[in-house]
Structures are given as C-alpha cells and as structure tokens.
C-alpha cells in the first residue's frame, strides 16, 4: 500500500474515532466533559416540570389569575423547547462536520486505492503473474496479496457507503429540527400574543373575565337550543345564492362581545366544519393558534372581502386555552368584514329567528337548503322581509 493511501485512511479513522468519542460525549458517557449531555438532561427535566405544572393549573378553577399563570408556564415551556432544539441542532451540526471530514478522507483514500488496485489487477492476470514471477511460489504469493488488497478495497468501499448514508441521515435530521424550531418559535410568539390579548380583553379584571365565560357558555347553550328547534322562527321564503339576508350587528349584543358573524353548518343535527364547504380565499387571522387552515369547498362566503377570522372551528384558542365553552368545541366560524352585509352561501328557504341568551335576545337567520344542510348566521339584524 502507498504512503498516500495510509495518509488518507489514517485521517479518516482519526475523524471516525473523534465522531465516536463525540457521540459518547453527547450521551453523557465521556468522563472528561458532559456539558452537552447534561444540558439536554437539564432542559428535559425542566420541560417535564412545566408540563406537569400546566396540567395541574388546567385541573384547577378557571379564573383569570389561573389563566395568566398557564400562559406564563406555556411561554416558559416554549422557551425551553426552543433551547432544547437549538442544543440538538448545534450537536448535529458538529456531528455533520465530522462526518463530512470523514467522508472526504475516505473518498480520497478509496481513490488512491482504486488506482493502485487497477494497476495491480492488470499485472495480476494469472498468465502475466506466472511469466513475470521468478518462480511459482512468488506467483502464488502475488496472487494472494492481490486478493487481500481487493478485499480491503471492498471493506473501504462499505465504510464509504456507510459514511454517506449517515451523512445524509443526519443532514435530514438537522433539517427536521430546523422545522421544529420554527414551529416552536411561532408557538412562543402565539402564547405571548394570546396573553397580551387576554389582558387587553379583560383589562386584567376577574369579574370581566367571568362575565366573558358566562356569555360564551350561554351562547353555546343557545346554539344547541336553536338546532334543537327551540328558537322562535318565521319563514320568509325562497332566496338565491349570494342574496342579502341580514346585516351584522355593530358592537356588543346578546351573547356577543363585539361585532362579528357566527356562521354554522348543520346536517342531521351534527355540526360541520365550514372550512370544507366555503370556497378558497385569503383571509386575515386574529388568533394565530386557530389557523391558518385552508378553505377548499365551493360555497360562496357569507361576507364580502376583506374577511377577518376572529375564531375558528373546533378546539380553538378560546375553547381549549380559555375554556370559554366549558371544555366543548367552538361549533362554527366567527368572522367580520368592513362590509356588514350578510349573504346566503347557497339557495334555500330563509327563516328569521330569535332566542333568549344572556339576559337579551340573540337574533339569527337560518337557510334550509335542499341538500339537507342548514346554515345559521348569528348576531345579525335579521330582515323583516325577503329582498327581491
């Protein structure tokens, strides 16, 4: 073997040995320094501590101070997860650098060996070996030496392939961690924004917070009663798709803290996510934790652009974090626009309705569609007669 080969191969082995030692160092098995492993262990313990704290707070009474404490714990938890991922990214970056060095050294070593083996194999043809050898013993020795060299080359090639596989794997893991890091940073921003929004809405006042909770639960009970047929409704007649059927009430109203349309789709008594029915469009999201999610249906929207979503469907920020609905999901989509005109998303039969809610009267309209769907539009100045 040539000196050049030994030089490259020794370098590759040195790098691989360093990588093995570094792996033990990361896992906390190196006796000289355990800082990366200890740091990860410490972060993991703190993450578990704050996760338990959040679970404990969620099991307690739903008060404003409890909710603020949850936000503080969630903000701290998101920060710890970011630190953990950043530590893993740094460790992987070092491992990838070592693998890259090892891969380059193994490639250089294999290149040198491939050239040498090719020359020897040309001279190592059986007839050439016999002719060029001093005797049969030398020819046999040369033949076996060539075989050992070829086996060493195959072993080197396997190491090279393994290094390539590991390099690609760890590069992919690092990319995945970078994606997770961005998600955690968005989560941290969302938690900070949500806490600020809560303090803005409640003015840091417990009485106001409890009033908001009571109003939200009253709205949920009213919606359930409307779907059960307990609202007072008057049939107006047939309406077209896109026809004006009402206008959004400005400001606070019964079971509503401010200007917005609550839009619901119901079939067979079951709530359906409107996102699967409304046509695709770009909207503005008030609460980042609720979205964005896509709209992929064919129905028209009940409001004209620009549409701003103030609460999504299902276990939304208000439903899951603030427990506005006593643990139940939000059954529709809340939205608002600068244009307060409300339009029917599909043709059908229009009904004007009302029901007691939170000490007032919640007004709504319902459109009964031929396909078996009922669409509900709440918190509206419903019209006295059908518009032609």
TIKOLFI-391981 format. One line per field, with one value per residue (C-alpha): residue in three letters; chain; x, y, z. Coordinates in steps of 0.5 Angstrom, whole numbers. Each point is the difference from the previous one (the first is absolute). Layout:
BEGIN
resn [ALA,...]
chain [A,...]
x [X,...]
y [Y,...]
z [Z,...]
end
This chain:
BEGIN
resn [UNK,UNK,UNK,UNK,UNK,UNK,UNK,UNK,UNK,UNK,UNK,UNK,UNK,UNK,UNK,UNK,UNK,UNK,UNK,UNK,UNK,UNK,UNK,UNK,UNK,UNK,UNK,UNK,UNK,UNK,UNK,UNK,UNK,UNK,UNK,UNK,UNK,UNK,UNK,UNK,UNK,UNK,UNK,UNK,UNK,UNK,UNK,UNK,UNK,UNK,UNK,UNK,UNK,UNK,UNK,UNK,UNK,UNK,UNK,UNK,UNK,UNK,UNK,UNK,UNK,UNK,UNK,UNK,UNK,UNK,UNK,UNK,UNK,UNK,UNK,UNK,UNK,UNK,UNK,UNK,UNK,UNK,UNK,UNK,UNK,UNK,UNK,UNK,UNK,UNK,UNK,UNK,UNK,UNK,UNK,UNK,UNK,UNK,UNK,UNK,UNK,UNK,UNK,UNK,UNK,UNK,UNK,UNK,UNK,UNK,UNK,UNK,UNK,UNK,UNK,UNK,UNK,UNK,UNK,UNK,UNK,UNK,UNK,UNK,UNK,UNK,UNK,UNK,UNK,UNK,UNK,UNK,UNK,UNK,UNK,UNK,UNK,UNK,UNK,UNK,UNK,UNK,UNK,UNK,UNK,UNK,UNK,UNK,UNK,UNK,UNK,UNK,UNK,UNK,UNK,UNK,UNK,UNK,UNK,UNK,UNK,UNK,UNK,UNK,UNK,UNK,UNK,UNK,UNK,UNK,UNK,UNK,UNK,UNK,UNK,UNK,UNK,UNK,UNK,UNK,UNK,UNK,UNK,UNK,UNK,UNK,UNK,UNK,UNK,UNK,UNK,UNK,UNK,UNK,UNK,UNK,UNK,UNK,UNK,UNK,UNK,UNK,UNK,UNK,UNK,UNK,UNK,UNK,UNK,UNK,UNK,UNK,UNK,UNK,UNK,UNK,UNK,UNK,UNK,UNK,UNK,UNK,UNK,UNK,UNK,UNK,UNK,UNK,UNK,UNK,UNK,UNK,UNK,UNK,UNK,UNK,UNK,UNK,UNK,UNK,UNK,UNK,UNK,UNK,UNK,UNK,UNK,UNK,UNK,UNK,UNK,UNK,UNK,UNK,UNK,UNK,UNK,UNK,UNK,UNK,UNK,UNK,UNK,UNK,UNK,UNK,UNK,UNK,UNK,UNK,UNK,UNK,UNK,UNK,UNK,UNK,UNK,UNK,UNK,UNK,UNK,UNK,UNK,UNK,UNK,UNK,UNK,UNK,UNK,UNK,UNK,UNK,UNK,UNK,UNK,UNK,UNK,UNK,UNK,UNK,UNK,UNK,UNK,UNK,UNK,UNK,UNK,UNK,UNK,UNK,UNK,UNK,UNK,UNK,UNK,UNK,UNK,UNK,UNK,UNK,UNK,UNK,UNK,UNK,UNK,UNK,UNK,UNK,UNK,UNK,UNK,UNK,UNK,UNK,UNK,UNK,UNK,UNK,UNK,UNK,UNK,UNK,UNK,UNK,UNK,UNK,UNK,UNK,UNK,UNK,UNK,UNK,UNK,UNK,UNK,UNK,UNK,UNK,UNK,UNK,UNK,UNK,UNK,UNK,UNK,UNK,UNK,UNK,UNK,UNK,UNK,UNK,UNK,UNK,UNK,UNK,UNK,UNK,UNK,UNK,UNK,UNK,UNK,UNK,UNK,UNK,UNK,UNK]
chain [A,A,A,A,A,A,A,A,A,A,A,A,A,A,A,A,A,A,A,A,A,A,A,A,A,A,A,A,A,A,A,A,A,A,A,A,A,A,A,A,A,A,A,A,A,A,A,A,A,A,A,A,A,A,A,A,A,A,A,A,A,A,A,A,A,A,A,A,A,A,A,A,A,A,A,A,A,A,A,A,A,A,A,A,A,A,A,A,A,A,A,A,A,A,A,A,A,A,A,A,A,A,A,A,A,A,A,A,A,A,A,A,A,A,A,A,A,A,A,A,A,A,A,A,A,A,A,A,A,A,A,A,A,A,A,A,A,A,A,A,A,A,A,A,A,A,A,A,A,A,A,A,A,A,A,A,A,A,A,A,A,A,A,A,A,A,A,A,A,A,A,A,A,A,A,A,A,A,A,A,A,A,A,A,A,A,A,A,A,A,A,A,A,A,A,A,A,A,A,A,A,A,A,A,A,A,A,A,A,A,A,A,A,A,A,A,A,A,A,A,A,A,A,A,A,A,A,A,A,A,A,A,A,A,A,A,A,A,A,A,A,A,A,A,A,A,A,A,A,A,A,A,A,A,A,A,A,A,A,A,A,A,A,A,A,A,A,A,A,A,A,A,A,A,A,A,A,A,A,A,A,A,A,A,A,A,A,A,A,A,A,A,A,A,A,A,A,A,A,A,A,A,A,A,A,A,A,A,A,A,A,A,A,A,A,A,A,A,A,A,A,A,A,A,A,A,A,A,A,A,A,A,A,A,A,A,A,A,A,A,A,A,A,A,A,A,A,A,A,A,A,A,A,A,A,A,A,A,A,A,A,A,A,A,A,A,A,A,A,A,A,A,A,A,A,A,A,A,A,A,A,A,A,A,A,A,A,A]
x [0,2,2,-5,-6,3,-1,-7,-2,3,-3,-7,1,2,-6,-5,3,-1,-7,-1,3,-4,-6,1,2,-7,-4,4,5,6,4,3,-6,-7,-3,-4,-3,-1,-3,-5,-2,-1,-4,-4,-1,-3,-4,-4,0,-4,-4,-3,-1,-4,-4,-1,-2,-5,-4,-1,-6,0,2,4,6,0,0,5,4,-1,3,6,1,-1,4,6,-1,0,7,2,-1,3,6,0,-1,6,4,-1,1,7,2,-3,4,6,-1,-2,7,4,-4,2,7,0,-4,5,6,-3,-1,7,2,-4,2,7,-1,-4,5,5,-4,-2,8,1,-6,3,6,-3,-3,2,4,4,1,3,4,3,1,7,-4,-7,1,1,-6,-5,2,-1,-7,-2,3,-5,-6,2,0,-6,-4,3,-3,-7,1,2,-6,-5,3,-1,-7,-2,3,-4,-6,1,2,-7,-4,3,-1,-7,-1,3,-5,-6,3,0,-7,-2,4,-4,-7,3,1,-6,-4,4,-2,-7,0,3,-6,-5,2,0,-7,-3,3,-3,-7,-1,4,3,-7,-2,-7,0,3,-5,-5,3,0,-7,-2,4,-4,-7,2,1,-6,-4,3,-2,-7,0,2,-5,-6,-1,1,-6,1,-4,0,2,0,5,6,6,7,4,-6,0,-4,3,5,5,-2,5,3,-2,-7,-3,6,5,6,0,-1,0,-4,0,-1,-2,-2,-4,-2,-5,1,8,5,4,7,-2,7,-1,-6,2,4,7,2,6,-3,3,1,-1,2,6,-1,-6,3,1,-4,-2,-7,-1,-7,-5,-5,0,2,-5,4,4,7,4,-2,4,-1,-1,-1,1,-4,1,5,2,5,-7,-2,6,4,-5,-5,-6,-5,2,4,-4,2,-2,-5,0,5,0,1,0,1,0,-7,-5,-5,-1,-2,-2,5,-5,-7,-6,-5,1,-2,0,2,1,1,2,7,4,-6,-1,-3,5,-2,2,-2,-1,0,-2,3,-3,6,-2,5,-2,4,0,2,0,1,-4,-5,-5,-4,-8,-1,4,4,-2]
y [0,7,6,4,-5,-1,7,1,-6,2,6,-3,-5,6,4,-6,-1,7,-1,-6,4,6,-5,-2,7,2,-6,2,-6,4,0,7,4,-1,7,-1,-7,4,6,-4,-4,6,3,-6,0,7,-2,-5,4,6,-5,-3,7,2,-7,2,7,-3,-4,6,5,4,7,6,-1,-7,1,5,-5,-5,5,1,-7,-1,5,-2,-7,2,4,-7,-4,5,0,-8,0,5,-4,-6,4,2,-7,-3,6,-2,-8,2,4,-6,-5,5,0,-8,-1,5,-4,-7,2,3,-7,-4,4,-2,-7,-1,3,-5,-6,1,0,-6,-3,1,-3,-5,-4,-8,0,6,-2,-6,3,6,-4,-3,-7,-3,2,7,0,-3,5,6,-3,-1,7,3,-4,3,7,-1,-2,6,5,-3,1,7,1,-3,5,6,-2,0,7,2,-3,3,7,0,-2,5,5,-2,0,7,3,-3,3,7,-1,-2,6,5,-3,1,7,1,-3,4,6,-2,-1,7,3,-4,2,7,0,-4,6,5,-3,-1,6,-4,-1,-6,2,2,-7,-4,4,-2,-7,0,4,-5,-6,3,1,-8,-2,5,-3,-7,2,3,-6,-4,4,5,6,5,0,3,-3,6,-4,-3,4,0,-2,6,4,5,-3,4,5,-1,4,5,0,-5,-3,-6,-6,4,4,4,1,-7,-5,-7,-5,-7,-6,-6,-6,-5,3,0,6,0,4,5,0,-6,4,7,2,1,7,4,2,4,-4,4,-6,-4,-6,-1,0,1,-6,-1,1,-5,0,3,4,8,4,3,6,5,1,1,-5,-1,-6,1,-7,-7,-6,-6,1,7,4,3,-7,-4,5,5,-6,5,-5,-5,-5,0,2,6,-2,5,5,7,6,7,5,7,-1,-3,-3,-7,-4,-7,-5,-5,1,-3,2,6,0,6,-2,2,-3,3,0,3,5,2,-3,-3,1,-4,-3,-7,-2,-7,-3,-5,-5,-1,6,5,6,5,7,3,7,3,6,-5,3,1,-3,-3,4,0]
z [0,-1,4,-3,2,7,1,-2,3,7,-1,-1,6,4,-1,1,6,2,-2,4,6,-1,0,7,2,-2,3,7,0,-1,7,-2,-2,0,-2,-6,3,7,-3,-4,6,4,-6,0,8,-1,-5,3,7,-4,-4,7,2,-6,1,8,-2,-5,5,5,0,-7,3,-3,4,-1,-8,1,4,-6,-5,4,0,-7,-2,4,-2,-8,2,3,-6,-5,5,-1,-7,-1,4,-4,-7,3,2,-7,-4,4,-2,-7,-1,3,-5,-6,2,1,-7,-3,3,-2,-7,-1,3,-5,-6,2,1,-6,-5,4,-1,-7,-2,4,-3,-7,2,5,-6,1,-6,1,7,-2,-5,4,6,2,2,1,8,-2,-5,6,5,-5,-2,8,1,-5,2,7,-3,-3,6,4,-6,1,7,-1,-5,5,5,-5,-2,8,1,-6,3,7,-3,-4,6,5,-5,-1,8,0,-5,4,6,-3,-2,7,3,-5,3,7,-1,-3,6,4,-4,1,7,1,-4,3,7,-2,-4,6,5,-5,-1,8,2,5,4,2,0,-7,-2,4,-4,-7,2,2,-6,-4,3,0,-8,-1,4,-4,-7,3,1,-7,-3,4,-3,7,-4,-2,-8,-5,-7,-5,-7,-5,-1,-5,1,2,1,6,6,6,3,5,7,2,7,6,-1,4,1,-4,2,-7,-7,-3,-4,3,-6,1,-5,3,-3,3,7,-1,0,-6,-1,-5,-3,-4,-4,0,-7,1,1,4,7,6,6,7,4,-3,4,-3,-7,-5,-3,-8,-3,-5,-2,-5,4,0,6,5,0,-5,0,4,4,7,4,8,2,-4,1,5,6,-1,4,3,1,2,4,3,1,-3,-1,6,-4,-6,-7,-4,-5,-5,-3,2,-5,-1,-6,-1,-4,5,-6,1,-6,0,-2,-4,-2,4,5,4,8,4,7,8,6,7,2,6,2,-7,-7,-5,-7,-5,-7,-3,-7,-1,-6,-5,1,8,2,5,0,6,0,8,3,-6,-1,-4,-5,0,-7,-5,-5,-7]
end
